[in-house]
Amino acid sequence: MQIDINCDMGESFGPYIIGADEEIIPFISSANIACGFHAGDPTTMRKTVQLAQKFSVKIGAHPGFEDVKGFGRRNIMISPQEAFDIVVYQIGALSGFVTSEGETLHHVKPHGALYNMAAQNKDLAEAIAEAVYKVDPQLILYGLSGSELIDAGEKLGLRTASEVFADRTYQENGMLTPRIQKNALIKEDELAIRQVLSMVLEQKVVATNGKKVSIKAETICIHGDGIYAASFARRIYNTLKDNGIKIKGV
């Protein structure tokens, strides 16, 4: 059995990589690199691509809304055509740095509110999937397991990666609990690790109402912006390996 571990990276600005990216990257297999809209800038993008290259980590574009102040987590009303355009634009921006380093772009994972809206909005999901397909049909589309985004990618013939979250709680319909709710985040490492093992080994997750929900887990997202993000990444990595699960990109 194998699983991909992905993490959002390059979400800073300036000549230095800020945060835990350098500490986390040994324990992941895929990096989703911010493309300059919600975070990131040209220098940060280049340095994060180089960091991923150094550790043989798969490189993905992480396009989001143009909303630095809200870190791309605020819903913005956008047409499918606008969604198509901003995704193509951001993939192109990161792809330039990937090519310049002699690497190949591996996947695309939308960020924040764009990701969450596309999980339930069919038209938005189809526009994002079409953008990925038209840029490069070999790219893998990462999306929330059981979401409209995964369905849209599969209908176009894209390879998809059904994503689950280590530190987020789930609703009975398989969707993530909105961040505005108090119980959206799992703050205890043991609970997060237990949830990961359940999703990977049993393909089940316990929803906030206590019901077990079926879930397809092909890639696990861990967040790199917590206080103990690096130590948590190490624990997840080691726990999976101890259970005979290989960490490998999709």
TIPA-110355 format. One line per 8 residues: number of its first residue (from 1); for each residue x, y, z of N, C-alpha, C. Coordinates in steps of 0.2 Angstrom, whole numbers, plus 5000, padded with zeros to 4 digits. Layout:
# TIPA-110355
NUM> X/Y/Z/X/Y/Z/X/Y/Z; ... .
END
This chain:
# TIPA-110355
1> 5004/4994/5000/5000/5000/5000/5004/5006/5000; 5002/5011/4996/5006/5018/4996/5001/5024/4997; 5004/5029/4999/5000/5035/4999/5004/5041/4998; 5002/5046/4995/5005/5053/4994/5004/5057/4999; 5009/5061/5002/5008/5066/5007/5010/5073/5003; 5005/5078/5003/5006/5084/5000/5006/5090/5005; 5009/5095/5003/5009/5101/5008/5009/5107/5004; 5006/5112/5006/5006/5119/5002/5012/5123/5004 .
9> 5016/5125/4999/5022/5128/5001/5023/5135/4997; 5029/5138/4998/5030/5144/4995/5025/5150/4996; 5022/5149/5002/5017/5154/5004/5019/5160/5008; 5025/5163/5005/5028/5169/5008/5031/5173/5003; 5034/5179/5005/5037/5184/5000/5044/5186/5002; 5047/5188/4996/5054/5190/4997/5059/5185/4996; 5066/5187/4997/5071/5182/4995/5072/5176/5000; 5068/5176/5005/5069/5170/5009/5063/5166/5010 .
17> 5064/5159/5011/5058/5155/5012/5056/5156/5019; 5050/5158/5021/5048/5159/5028/5044/5153/5030; 5044/5151/5036/5040/5146/5038/5044/5139/5039; 5040/5134/5039/5043/5127/5040/5044/5123/5034; 5044/5126/5028/5045/5123/5022/5051/5118/5022; 5057/5121/5024/5063/5117/5023/5063/5112/5028; 5059/5112/5034/5059/5107/5039/5054/5101/5037; 5049/5103/5034/5043/5099/5032/5045/5094/5026 .
25> 5049/5097/5021/5049/5094/5014/5052/5087/5015; 5057/5085/5019/5059/5078/5019/5054/5073/5021; 5048/5075/5023/5043/5071/5025/5036/5071/5021; 5037/5074/5015/5032/5074/5010/5034/5071/5003; 5029/5070/4999/5031/5067/4992/5028/5072/4987; 5024/5077/4988/5022/5082/4983/5021/5089/4987; 5023/5094/4983/5023/5101/4985/5018/5105/4981; 5014/5109/4984/5009/5113/4980/5012/5120/4981 .
33> 5014/5123/4976/5018/5129/4976/5014/5135/4974; 5013/5140/4979/5009/5146/4978/5011/5150/4972; 5007/5152/4968/5008/5155/4961/5008/5163/4961; 5008/5166/4967/5008/5173/4967/5002/5177/4968; 4996/5174/4968/4989/5177/4969/4988/5178/4976; 4987/5172/4980/4986/5172/4987/4992/5173/4991; 4998/5171/4988/5004/5171/4992/5009/5170/4987; 5016/5171/4988/5021/5169/4984/5023/5175/4979 .
41> 5029/5175/4977/5031/5180/4972/5037/5176/4968; 5039/5179/4963/5044/5176/4958/5050/5173/4962; 5053/5176/4966/5059/5174/4970/5057/5168/4974; 5052/5168/4978/5049/5163/4982/5047/5157/4978; 5044/5158/4972/5042/5152/4968/5049/5149/4966; 5054/5152/4963/5060/5149/4961/5063/5145/4967; 5064/5148/4972/5067/5145/4978/5063/5139/4980; 5057/5139/4980/5053/5133/4982/5053/5128/4977 .
49> 5053/5129/4971/5054/5124/4966/5061/5121/4967; 5066/5125/4968/5073/5122/4969/5073/5117/4975; 5069/5119/4981/5069/5115/4987/5066/5109/4985; 5060/5109/4982/5057/5103/4980/5061/5098/4976; 5065/5101/4971/5070/5098/4967/5075/5094/4971; 5078/5098/4976/5083/5095/4980/5081/5089/4984; 5074/5088/4986/5072/5082/4989/5068/5078/4985; 5068/5078/4978/5065/5074/4974/5057/5074/4975 .
57> 5054/5079/4977/5047/5080/4978/5043/5082/4972; 5038/5079/4971/5034/5081/4965/5031/5088/4966; 5032/5092/4960/5030/5099/4960/5023/5101/4957; 5019/5104/4961/5012/5106/4958/5011/5113/4959; 5007/5116/4955/5004/5123/4955/4999/5123/4960; 4999/5129/4964/4993/5130/4969/4990/5137/4968; 4986/5137/4962/4982/5143/4961/4977/5145/4965; 4976/5151/4967/4970/5153/4971/4967/5160/4969 .
65> 4963/5163/4973/4960/5169/4971/4966/5175/4972; 4965/5180/4969/4970/5186/4969/4968/5190/4976; 4970/5187/4981/4967/5190/4988/4973/5189/4993; 4978/5193/4993/4984/5192/4998/4981/5193/5005; 4977/5199/5005/4975/5201/5012/4971/5195/5015; 4967/5192/5012/4963/5186/5014/4966/5180/5014; 4972/5179/5011/4976/5173/5010/4972/5168/5006; 4968/5171/5001/4964/5167/4997/4959/5163/5000 .
73> 4957/5164/5006/4952/5160/5010/4945/5163/5010; 4944/5169/5007/4938/5172/5006/4934/5171/5000; 4928/5169/5000/4924/5167/4994/4924/5173/4990; 4925/5173/4983/4925/5178/4979/4920/5176/4973; 4915/5180/4971/4911/5178/4966/4914/5179/4959; 4915/5173/4956/4919/5173/4950/4915/5169/4945; 4916/5171/4938/4912/5167/4933/4917/5161/4931; 4914/5156/4928/4918/5150/4926/4924/5153/4921 .
81> 4922/5157/4917/4928/5160/4912/4933/5163/4916; 4932/5167/4921/4937/5170/4925/4941/5165/4929; 4938/5160/4931/4941/5155/4935/4946/5151/4930; 4944/5150/4924/4948/5147/4919/4954/5151/4918; 4953/5158/4917/4959/5162/4916/4964/5163/4921; 4961/5163/4927/4966/5164/4933/4970/5158/4934; 4967/5152/4933/4971/5145/4934/4976/5144/4928; 4974/5146/4922/4979/5145/4917/4985/5150/4918 .
89> 4983/5156/4920/4988/5161/4921/4993/5159/4927; 4991/5156/4932/4995/5154/4938/4999/5148/4936; 4996/5143/4933/5000/5137/4931/5006/5139/4926; 5004/5144/4922/5009/5146/4917/5015/5150/4921; 5013/5154/4926/5019/5157/4930/5023/5152/4933; 5021/5147/4937/5025/5142/4940/5028/5138/4935; 5025/5136/4930/5028/5132/4925/5034/5134/4922; 5035/5141/4921/5041/5144/4919/5047/5143/4923 .
97> 5046/5143/4930/5051/5142/4935/5053/5134/4935; 5048/5130/4934/5049/5123/4934/5053/5121/4928; 5051/5123/4922/5055/5122/4916/5062/5125/4916; 5063/5131/4919/5070/5134/4920/5074/5130/4924; 5072/5126/4929/5076/5121/4933/5076/5114/4930; 5074/5113/4924/5074/5107/4921/5070/5101/4924; 5064/5104/4927/5059/5099/4930/5053/5099/4926; 5048/5095/4928/5042/5094/4925/5036/5095/4930 .
105> 5032/5100/4928/5026/5101/4932/5022/5094/4933; 5020/5093/4939/5017/5086/4940/5009/5087/4941; 5007/5092/4945/5000/5092/4947/4998/5099/4948; 4991/5100/4949/4988/5107/4950/4983/5105/4956; 4984/5109/4961/4979/5109/4967/4977/5116/4968; 4970/5118/4967/4968/5124/4969/4968/5126/4976; 4969/5132/4978/4970/5134/4985/4963/5137/4988; 4963/5136/4995/4958/5139/4999/4951/5139/4997 .
113> 4948/5146/4996/4941/5146/4994/4940/5144/4987; 4945/5145/4983/4944/5142/4976/4943/5135/4976; 4947/5131/4980/4946/5124/4981/4940/5122/4984; 4938/5125/4989/4932/5124/4992/4925/5125/4988; 4925/5131/4985/4920/5132/4980/4919/5127/4975; 4925/5125/4972/4925/5121/4966/4923/5114/4968; 4923/5112/4975/4921/5106/4978/4914/5105/4977; 4910/5110/4977/4903/5109/4977/4899/5113/4971 .
121> 4903/5117/4967/4900/5121/4962/4902/5118/4955; 4898/5114/4952/4899/5110/4946/4902/5115/4940; 4900/5121/4939/4902/5125/4934/4909/5127/4935; 4911/5129/4941/4917/5131/4943/4922/5126/4943; 4920/5120/4945/4924/5114/4944/4926/5112/4937; 4921/5113/4933/4923/5111/4926/4927/5116/4923; 4927/5122/4924/4931/5128/4922/4938/5126/4924; 4939/5125/4930/4946/5123/4933/4949/5117/4929 .
129> 4945/5112/4929/4947/5106/4926/4949/5107/4918; 4945/5111/4915/4947/5113/4908/4953/5117/4907; 4954/5121/4912/4960/5125/4912/4966/5121/4913; 4966/5116/4917/4972/5111/4918/4973/5107/4912; 4967/5104/4909/4968/5100/4903/4971/5104/4897; 4968/5110/4896/4971/5113/4890/4978/5116/4891; 4980/5117/4897/4987/5118/4898/4992/5112/4897; 4990/5107/4900/4993/5100/4899/4989/5095/4901 .
137> 4986/5090/4897/4982/5085/4899/4986/5079/4903; 4992/5080/4903/4996/5075/4908/4996/5077/4915; 4994/5083/4916/4994/5086/4923/4989/5082/4927; 4991/5081/4934/4986/5077/4938/4982/5083/4942; 4976/5082/4943/4971/5087/4946/4970/5084/4953; 4972/5088/4958/4971/5086/4965/4965/5090/4967; 4960/5086/4971/4954/5089/4973/4951/5085/4979; 4947/5088/4982/4944/5085/4988/4940/5079/4986 .
145> 4942/5073/4990/4939/5067/4989/4931/5067/4988; 4928/5065/4983/4921/5065/4982/4918/5071/4980; 4922/5076/4977/4920/5082/4976/4918/5083/4968; 4915/5089/4967/4913/5090/4960/4920/5091/4956; 4925/5094/4959/4931/5095/4955/4934/5088/4953; 4934/5083/4957/4937/5076/4955/4932/5074/4949; 4926/5074/4950/4921/5072/4944/4923/5076/4938; 4924/5082/4938/4925/5086/4932/4932/5084/4929 .
153> 4937/5083/4933/4943/5081/4930/4942/5074/4927; 4939/5069/4930/4938/5062/4927/4934/5063/4921; 4929/5067/4920/4925/5067/4914/4929/5070/4908; 4934/5074/4910/4938/5077/4904/4944/5072/4902; 4945/5067/4907/4950/5062/4905/4957/5063/4909; 4957/5068/4913/4963/5070/4917/4964/5064/4923; 4970/5063/4924/4971/5059/4930/4970/5064/4936; 4967/5061/4941/4965/5065/4947/4968/5061/4953 .
161> 4968/5065/4959/4971/5063/4965/4966/5065/4970; 4962/5060/4973/4957/5062/4978/4961/5063/4985; 4960/5069/4987/4963/5072/4993/4959/5071/5000; 4963/5070/5005/4960/5070/5012/4964/5074/5016; 4961/5076/5022/4965/5081/5026/4966/5078/5033; 4973/5079/5035/4974/5076/5042/4971/5080/5047; 4971/5087/5047/4969/5091/5052/4963/5095/5051; 4959/5092/5047/4952/5095/5046/4946/5090/5048 .
169> 4941/5093/5051/4935/5088/5052/4931/5088/5046; 4927/5083/5046/4922/5081/5040/4915/5081/5042; 4911/5083/5037/4903/5083/5038/4901/5076/5036; 4895/5075/5037/4892/5068/5035/4892/5067/5027; 4891/5073/5024/4891/5073/5016/4898/5072/5013; 4903/5071/5017/4910/5070/5015/4914/5077/5014; 4911/5083/5015/4914/5089/5014/4917/5091/5020; 4922/5096/5020/4926/5098/5025/4921/5103/5029 .
177> 4922/5103/5036/4919/5108/5040/4922/5115/5039; 4917/5120/5037/4920/5126/5036/4924/5129/5041; 4929/5133/5039/4934/5135/5044/4931/5140/5049; 4925/5143/5047/4922/5148/5052/4919/5145/5058; 4918/5138/5057/4916/5134/5063/4921/5132/5068; 4920/5132/5074/4925/5131/5079/4928/5124/5079; 4924/5119/5077/4927/5112/5076/4930/5111/5070; 4932/5116/5066/4934/5114/5059/4941/5111/5059 .
185> 4945/5113/5064/4952/5110/5064/4953/5105/5070; 4957/5100/5068/4959/5095/5073/4966/5098/5076; 4966/5099/5082/4972/5102/5085/4976/5097/5089; 4974/5091/5091/4977/5086/5094/4981/5082/5089; 4987/5081/5090/4991/5076/5085/4988/5069/5085; 4987/5067/5091/4984/5060/5091/4978/5059/5087; 4973/5063/5088/4967/5063/5084/4968/5063/5077; 4972/5068/5075/4974/5069/5067/4977/5062/5065 .
193> 4982/5059/5068/4985/5053/5066/4980/5047/5066; 4975/5047/5071/4970/5042/5071/4966/5043/5064; 4964/5049/5063/4960/5050/5057/4964/5048/5051; 4970/5050/5050/4974/5048/5044/4974/5040/5043; 4975/5037/5048/4976/5029/5048/4969/5026/5046; 4964/5029/5048/4957/5027/5047/4956/5028/5039; 4957/5034/5037/4956/5036/5030/4960/5032/5025; 4967/5030/5027/4971/5027/5022/4970/5019/5023 .
201> 4969/5016/5029/4969/5009/5029/4961/5007/5029; 4956/5011/5031/4949/5008/5030/4945/5012/5025; 4948/5018/5022/4944/5022/5018/4938/5024/5021; 4939/5026/5027/4933/5029/5031/4935/5035/5035; 4931/5039/5037/4932/5045/5041/4926/5046/5046; 4927/5048/5052/4922/5049/5057/4920/5056/5056; 4914/5058/5054/4911/5064/5053/4910/5068/5060; 4908/5074/5060/4907/5078/5067/4901/5075/5071 .
209> 4897/5072/5067/4891/5069/5070/4892/5062/5073; 4898/5059/5072/4900/5053/5074/4899/5047/5069; 4896/5049/5064/4895/5043/5059/4901/5042/5054; 4902/5036/5053/4908/5034/5048/4906/5035/5041; 4910/5039/5037/4909/5041/5030/4914/5038/5026; 4912/5034/5021/4916/5032/5016/4920/5037/5012; 4927/5036/5011/4931/5042/5008/4937/5038/5004; 4938/5041/4998/4944/5039/4994/4950/5043/4996 .
217> 4955/5040/4998/4961/5043/5000/4967/5041/4996; 4969/5046/4992/4975/5045/4987/4981/5049/4989; 4979/5055/4992/4984/5060/4994/4982/5063/5000; 4986/5064/5005/4985/5067/5012/4988/5074/5012; 4984/5079/5013/4986/5086/5014/4988/5087/5021; 4994/5089/5022/4996/5092/5029/4998/5099/5028; 4996/5103/5033/4997/5111/5033/5004/5113/5036; 5007/5117/5032/5014/5119/5035/5014/5126/5039 .
225> 5008/5128/5040/5008/5135/5044/5006/5135/5051; 5006/5129/5054/5005/5128/5061/5012/5129/5065; 5011/5130/5072/5017/5131/5076/5021/5125/5076; 5018/5119/5076/5021/5113/5076/5021/5109/5070; 5021/5112/5064/5019/5109/5058/5025/5104/5056; 5031/5105/5057/5037/5101/5056/5036/5095/5060; 5035/5095/5066/5035/5089/5070/5029/5085/5069; 5024/5088/5067/5018/5084/5065/5019/5081/5059 .
233> 5022/5084/5054/5024/5081/5047/5028/5074/5048; 5033/5075/5053/5037/5069/5054/5033/5064/5058; 5029/5065/5062/5025/5060/5065/5020/5056/5060; 5017/5060/5056/5013/5057/5051/5017/5053/5046; 5022/5055/5044/5027/5051/5040/5029/5045/5043; 5031/5045/5049/5034/5039/5053/5028/5034/5054; 5023/5037/5056/5017/5033/5058/5015/5028/5052; 5014/5032/5046/5012/5028/5040/5017/5023/5038 .
241> 5024/5025/5039/5029/5020/5037/5029/5014/5042; 5028/5015/5048/5027/5010/5054/5022/5005/5052; 5016/5008/5049/5011/5003/5047/5011/5000/5040; 5017/5000/5037/5019/4997/5031/5016/5001/5025; 5015/5007/5026/5013/5011/5020/5018/5015/5017; 5019/5015/5011/5025/5018/5007/5022/5025/5005; 5027/5030/5006/5026/5037/5005/5028/5038/4998; 5024/5040/4993/5026/5040/4986/5021/5045/4982 .
249> 5023/5049/4978/5019/5053/4974/5014/5050/4970; 5008/5053/4968/5003/5050/4964/5006/5048/4957 .
END
